[in-house]
């Protein structure tokens, strides 16, 4: 069996000499061999820049992206004609729960496909894709998928 290896890098420079409230949370991140990099920050609630992505958003984005890719693969193998897939995902991180962590991720894909399969068949394939999603299988945070299915 293949073992897949992933690397990423982050870099920051500045000074924390003036204390917690006075340093820039912005940092650079990337993952070779991709040329594209991201400028990230912390959540604005923790002193970050709201114009930049933060690690919590990246986890939600990774879960959403993986579900999308897993579903498209499952649907293609089942010969479904998917025309559009858009997810409005969110996560919840209550500070009262210790240790603080993402308590739940909710994926809400809107799936538009050509007529043919029943909505029940499509929901089943969404569940299959969720079971096959590498990111969902890697996280301890529960992930709920609430699809909306439409036919053209």
N, C-alpha and C positions, 0 to 999 in steps of 0.2 A: 504494500500500500504506500502511496506517495505521502510524504510529509511536506506540507506547504509552510514556507517560512515568510514572515512579513516583518519589515523593519519600518520604523518611523523615526523622525527626529524633531526635536523642539529646541529653540534657542531664544534666549532673552539676554538683554544687557540693560544696565541701569544702576540704580542704587536704592537700597532699602534703609539707608542710614537715618532717614527722617521718620521711620516708623511705618506701621501697617497702613495707615490711611494716605500715605504720600508717595507711593511708588506706582509706576505704570505696570499694569497687568498684561499689556500687549506683548505677544511673543510670536515667533514664526514657527510653523510646523510644515512638514512635508513627509513624503514617503516615496523613496526611490523604488523603481526607476522613473516614476512620474516626475515630469518637470514642474508641474504646478505646485505651488505652495499656498499656504493659508496664513493669514495673520489672525491670530486668535486672542481672546482675552478671557477674563473670568466673568461670571454672571454679574450683571450690574448690582445685584444685591450684595455682592462681595467686593465692590470697588472696581468692577470691570467696565469696559467701554460697550455701551449698548449697540453700537454700530458694527461690532465684530462678533463672530461666532464664538461660542464658549464650549468647553468639553461636554457639558450636559446636553447641549443641542446636538453635538456630534454623535452622541450615543443614540439619541432619538432618530437622527438622520440615518445612521448606519442601520438601525433596525428597520426603518421604513424602506430604505434602498434594498436591503437584502430580501425583505418580503416581496417587493416589486419584482426583483430579478428571479427569485424562486418561483413566484406565481407565473411569470411569463414562460419560464422553462417548463413548468408542469402543464400549463395551458397549451404550449406549442406541441409537447409530446402527445397531448390528448386531442390535437388537431382543432382546438378552439380558435376562432378568429377574434383575437382581442384587438380592439381599435383604440382604446384609451384607458389609461390607469393613472389616477391622481390620488395621492394620499395626503390627508391633513392629519398628521400624527401629533401627539402631545405626550408629555410625561408629567408626573407629579412627584415633588420632592418636599415633603413636610419636614420642617426643621424640628418639630416637636419629637419626631421619631429618631431615636439614637441607636446606632450611629446614623447620621444624616446620609440618605441615599435616595436614588430614584425608587419610589415605591411601586410605580406601575407605568408602563408605556402602553398607550392606546393608539392603534393604527386604524384609520378610517378610510380605506381605499374606496374610491368610486371607480368601478370597473365597467367600461362600455364595450360590448362585444356584439358581433353579428348574431342574429337569431339562430337557434338550433338547439343548444343544450338547455336543460331546465335550470332555473335558479338554484335548485338543490344540488345539482351536479357542479355548478360553478362554486357554490359554498364549500362543497366537499373538496374541490381542488384548491381552494384558498386554505383550507385546513391542512391538506397534504403539503402545500408550499410552506406553511408555517412550521410544520414538523421537519422540513428539509432545510429551513433557513439557518445558515451557519451562525449568524449573529444571535438570533433568538436562542439557539442551542448553547451559545457561549455565555449568556448573561444569566445572573441569578434573579434579576428583576423580572417579575411577571409581565408578559406581553399579551395584550388582548387585541384581537383583530375583529373589527366590525365593518364588514364590507357592505357597500351599496352596489347593487347589480342592475345595470340598464342594458337594454337591447336596442340596436338601431335597425 
